[in-house]
Amino acid sequence: MQILRIEHVQLAMPSGGEAKARTFFVELLGMREVSKPQALANRGGCWFEAGAVHLHLGVEENFLPARKAHPAFVVSDLTRLRQRLEVNGYNCQDDVAIQGFKRCFVADPFGNRIELMQAL
């Protein structure tokens, strides 16, 4: 037995945050929304993908943002994405370099930490 891949990453969000999630993940990050299975649709939240990357946002009662745990997305143009985020009010924070990548962190509309990376 071996683990083959990550199928998706799930982040939590507060109830009623779907419109903010769509603005951030679709309009700013360039993901596309995909339909949730009918059996899960009544739970709220939304699902997004970009290529092989699958991100689910689920509604959590007593929501608290993930400030340390985070997904890391490899992007093609970090400078341009960062500018788009900052123009729209999202503060991007540099962090220490790691070999082969430039990177920064941004909080989604709910305060969840998101790492953005570009290969050098």
Residue frames as qw, qx, qy, qz and C-alpha x, y, z in Angstrom:
[[0.000, 0.889, 0.458, 0.000, 0.00, 0.00, 0.00],
 [0.407, -0.105, 0.007, 0.908, 1.19, 3.48, -0.77],
 [0.175, 0.782, 0.304, -0.516, -0.30, 6.96, -0.90],
 [0.592, 0.386, 0.489, 0.511, -0.52, 7.98, -4.56],
 [0.160, 0.383, 0.155, 0.896, -1.50, 11.66, -4.48],
 [0.117, 0.331, 0.504, -0.789, -3.55, 14.29, -2.69],
 [0.174, 0.548, 0.758, 0.308, -7.05, 14.31, -4.15],
 [0.042, -0.810, -0.220, -0.541, -8.00, 17.66, -2.63],
 [0.275, -0.016, -0.514, 0.812, -7.27, 20.07, 0.18],
 [0.255, -0.752, -0.552, -0.256, -10.11, 21.39, 2.31],
 [0.147, 0.138, -0.336, 0.920, -10.20, 24.72, 4.09],
 [0.089, -0.627, -0.730, 0.258, -12.95, 25.91, 6.39],
 [0.012, 0.288, 0.154, 0.945, -15.00, 29.05, 5.98],
 [0.237, 0.215, 0.589, -0.742, -17.87, 30.67, 7.86],
 [0.324, 0.556, 0.766, -0.002, -21.47, 30.16, 6.79],
 [0.273, 0.899, 0.291, -0.179, -22.55, 32.49, 4.00],
 [0.267, -0.715, 0.377, 0.525, -19.04, 33.13, 2.67],
 [0.727, 0.286, 0.561, 0.273, -19.49, 31.54, -0.76],
 [0.395, 0.899, 0.143, 0.123, -19.57, 34.84, -2.70],
 [0.205, -0.887, 0.404, 0.086, -16.34, 36.03, -1.05],
 [0.693, -0.236, 0.642, 0.228, -14.75, 32.65, -1.77],
 [0.672, 0.564, 0.429, 0.213, -15.73, 32.87, -5.44],
 [0.183, 0.978, -0.092, 0.032, -14.31, 36.37, -5.78],
 [0.365, -0.744, 0.549, 0.110, -10.98, 35.36, -4.23],
 [0.627, -0.183, 0.731, 0.196, -10.43, 31.91, -5.70],
 [0.613, 0.546, 0.529, 0.214, -12.01, 32.43, -9.14],
 [0.281, 0.947, 0.107, 0.111, -11.61, 36.11, -9.98],
 [0.159, -0.903, 0.399, 0.016, -8.25, 36.71, -8.28],
 [0.513, -0.431, 0.728, 0.143, -6.47, 33.32, -8.23],
 [0.420, 0.420, -0.575, -0.562, -7.93, 32.12, -11.54],
 [0.205, 0.025, 0.974, -0.091, -9.41, 28.83, -10.36],
 [0.453, -0.162, -0.481, -0.733, -12.77, 27.64, -11.63],
 [0.545, -0.140, 0.559, -0.609, -15.70, 26.59, -9.52],
 [0.340, 0.008, -0.892, -0.299, -16.93, 23.02, -9.90],
 [0.682, -0.378, -0.174, -0.601, -20.27, 21.67, -8.75],
 [0.286, -0.315, 0.814, -0.395, -20.40, 19.81, -5.48],
 [0.201, -0.160, -0.946, -0.199, -22.02, 16.38, -5.59],
 [0.455, -0.496, -0.353, -0.651, -25.78, 16.64, -5.00],
 [0.730, -0.432, -0.516, 0.120, -25.46, 14.69, -1.74],
 [0.538, -0.278, -0.275, 0.747, -23.15, 17.41, -0.33],
 [0.145, 0.495, 0.266, 0.814, -24.61, 20.56, -1.89],
 [0.418, -0.776, -0.338, -0.330, -26.93, 21.36, 1.03],
 [0.712, -0.445, -0.241, 0.487, -23.95, 21.68, 3.41],
 [0.030, 0.987, -0.066, -0.141, -22.86, 24.99, 1.87],
 [0.514, -0.509, 0.507, 0.469, -19.33, 25.81, 0.86],
 [0.657, 0.708, -0.099, -0.238, -17.86, 25.54, -2.61],
 [0.822, -0.151, 0.415, 0.361, -15.28, 23.61, -4.59],
 [0.298, 0.877, -0.253, -0.280, -12.62, 24.97, -6.94],
 [0.858, -0.076, 0.365, 0.354, -9.97, 23.56, -9.22],
 [0.274, 0.855, -0.346, -0.272, -7.12, 24.62, -11.45],
 [0.473, 0.454, -0.751, -0.071, -5.65, 21.77, -13.47],
 [0.652, -0.096, -0.744, 0.111, -4.84, 18.95, -11.03],
 [0.086, 0.069, -0.562, 0.820, -5.28, 21.21, -7.98],
 [0.419, -0.550, -0.620, -0.371, -8.58, 20.66, -6.14],
 [0.068, 0.103, -0.508, 0.852, -9.63, 22.92, -3.27],
 [0.363, -0.587, -0.684, -0.235, -12.79, 22.46, -1.20],
 [0.065, -0.267, 0.372, -0.887, -14.14, 25.11, 1.15],
 [0.426, -0.430, -0.792, -0.077, -16.47, 23.71, 3.75],
 [0.344, -0.680, 0.004, -0.647, -18.69, 25.61, 6.15],
 [0.531, -0.089, -0.717, 0.443, -17.65, 25.17, 9.76],
 [0.443, -0.829, -0.269, -0.213, -19.66, 26.24, 12.78],
 [0.561, -0.785, 0.128, 0.228, -17.53, 28.25, 15.21],
 [0.757, 0.555, -0.013, 0.346, -15.15, 28.92, 12.33],
 [0.402, -0.801, 0.269, 0.352, -11.54, 29.85, 13.10],
 [0.616, 0.729, -0.283, -0.094, -9.10, 30.48, 10.22],
 [0.927, -0.085, 0.049, 0.362, -6.08, 28.26, 9.63],
 [0.003, 0.979, -0.194, -0.063, -3.21, 30.64, 10.33],
 [0.328, -0.595, 0.705, 0.202, -0.33, 28.15, 10.22],
 [0.563, 0.166, 0.791, 0.176, -1.61, 25.10, 8.30],
 [0.352, 0.684, -0.083, -0.634, -1.99, 26.03, 4.64],
 [0.827, 0.399, 0.341, 0.202, -2.05, 24.88, 1.02],
 [0.229, -0.596, 0.380, 0.669, 0.81, 26.03, -1.20],
 [0.694, 0.644, 0.315, -0.062, -0.03, 26.81, -4.82],
 [0.474, -0.225, 0.443, 0.727, 2.69, 26.93, -7.48],
 [0.390, 0.828, 0.278, -0.293, 1.85, 29.76, -9.88],
 [0.723, 0.418, 0.250, 0.489, 3.30, 30.85, -13.22],
 [0.264, 0.558, -0.020, 0.787, 3.72, 34.58, -12.47],
 [0.456, -0.513, -0.570, 0.451, 3.95, 35.39, -8.78],
 [0.178, -0.165, -0.049, 0.969, 4.71, 39.08, -9.34],
 [0.265, -0.217, -0.451, -0.824, 1.59, 39.61, -11.45],
 [0.524, -0.481, -0.693, -0.115, -0.64, 37.60, -9.12],
 [0.422, -0.382, -0.454, 0.686, 0.69, 39.45, -6.11],
 [0.001, 0.020, -0.107, -0.994, -0.05, 42.81, -7.76],
 [0.414, -0.352, -0.595, -0.592, -3.61, 41.68, -8.57],
 [0.545, -0.483, -0.654, 0.204, -4.16, 40.60, -4.97],
 [0.336, -0.304, -0.296, 0.841, -2.72, 43.78, -3.46],
 [0.127, -0.146, -0.295, -0.936, -4.75, 46.05, -5.78],
 [0.559, -0.410, -0.551, -0.464, -7.82, 44.22, -4.45],
 [0.475, -0.683, 0.198, -0.519, -6.90, 44.77, -0.81],
 [0.967, -0.234, -0.078, 0.067, -5.05, 41.54, 0.02],
 [0.148, -0.863, 0.482, -0.026, -1.72, 42.01, 1.77],
 [0.933, 0.213, -0.257, 0.130, 0.99, 39.61, 0.57],
 [0.475, -0.795, 0.377, -0.008, 3.83, 38.84, 2.98],
 [0.579, 0.543, -0.605, 0.070, 7.26, 37.65, 1.88],
 [0.855, -0.478, 0.196, -0.048, 8.82, 34.80, 3.79],
 [0.364, -0.600, 0.644, 0.304, 12.30, 33.31, 3.86],
 [0.593, 0.489, -0.496, -0.403, 13.39, 31.90, 0.52],
 [0.808, -0.174, 0.562, -0.019, 13.53, 28.19, -0.01],
 [0.282, -0.331, 0.709, 0.556, 15.69, 26.57, -2.66],
 [0.176, 0.193, 0.816, 0.516, 14.23, 26.91, -6.13],
 [0.058, -0.725, -0.653, -0.213, 11.24, 29.12, -5.28],
 [0.038, -0.170, 0.207, -0.963, 10.25, 32.68, -4.62],
 [0.323, -0.484, -0.810, -0.076, 7.17, 32.79, -2.44],
 [0.168, -0.257, 0.255, -0.917, 4.77, 34.79, -0.34],
 [0.065, -0.384, -0.888, 0.244, 1.77, 34.28, 1.90],
 [0.287, -0.231, -0.162, -0.916, -1.68, 35.83, 1.67],
 [0.263, 0.198, 0.802, -0.498, -4.82, 35.35, 3.74],
 [0.036, -0.410, -0.765, -0.496, -8.01, 34.39, 1.93],
 [0.268, -0.545, -0.158, -0.779, -11.16, 36.43, 2.72],
 [0.772, -0.537, -0.263, -0.215, -11.67, 34.36, 5.88],
 [0.335, -0.812, 0.456, -0.144, -8.12, 34.61, 7.24],
 [0.959, -0.047, 0.246, 0.130, -6.89, 31.19, 6.07],
 [0.236, -0.699, 0.511, 0.442, -3.21, 31.22, 5.18],
 [0.846, 0.503, 0.174, 0.033, -2.38, 30.55, 1.50],
 [0.446, -0.538, 0.459, 0.549, 1.19, 30.16, 0.23],
 [0.670, 0.733, 0.051, -0.109, 1.94, 31.23, -3.34],
 [0.591, -0.464, 0.509, 0.420, 5.15, 29.95, -4.95],
 [0.667, 0.717, -0.126, -0.155, 6.91, 30.37, -8.28],
 [0.896, -0.089, 0.196, 0.389, 9.77, 28.18, -9.42],
 [0.091, -0.839, 0.292, 0.449, 12.96, 30.09, -10.17]]
